[in-house]
């Protein structure tokens, strides 16, 4: 990399199977081996634009996007980034949308992609869902993209700043202090307004959902999957330190045993707070 090609934020790095893809602040996509960091390919994606990367659950696809641009997001066939043929660009396609703001993959599908963008006609925020596949042809590999759903977000909804997928049908959006769940067809499943200040981080896994907020609390929700669509239930909240010393939680992650939150301090530093689950489950599946 040249000195100008500095790596952007955390969304500009993905790693899998001994390989890494890195997007620079100049909109260049690099593929490297790990841990040797041998350069495999260098591709200009969005010149002079910070680029975010998202890898599909099957690791066959990499989404490259830049926020609020007239250039549509690009999807790359991962294998072509790792094994470039001389004088041929990597296999990719550009999605027919623009002014993209957020995106996520459906974790239970191999390559189902949900993208938030501006609607072509009205300019209203929309979420469109695509299925991706690779088809072998005489010329090589062709990318097959099929749109399977699309819907407009309510006019009254503040533009979401966080977006995650659950299962194959559910999208979780955070808008200010509110957590809202939709299906990929646009059916609103639930809305939670448990926080007093904006949500800063969203964690989603097969068992639960966690939110962190500047109100210095973490909220814990659990999934009930007995219905056609999973139902999310609000269980309890966890408090951080004193507002005198802290400005709020900025990040949260979890596994089956514990929760870890990053608490920002007023003096500019941060601390980690860890919470352990009591593994005794009640009939409501909320874990203390």
Secondary structure, DSSP 4 states (H G I P E B T S, - for coil): --TT--B-SGGGEEEETTEEEEEBTTSEEEEEETTT--EEEEEE-STTS--EEEE-TTSSEEEEE-TT-SSPPEEEEHHHHHSPPTT-PPPEEE-S--S--EEEE-TTSSSEEEEEEE-TTT--EEEEEEEEEEEEETTEEEEEEEEEEEEEPPTTSPPPSEEEEETTTEEEEEETTEEEEEETTS-EEEEE---SS-EEEEEE-SSEEEEEETTSEEEEEEEE-SSSS-EEEEEEEEE-S-TTTEEEEEEEEE-SSEEEEEEEETTS-EEEEEEE------TT----
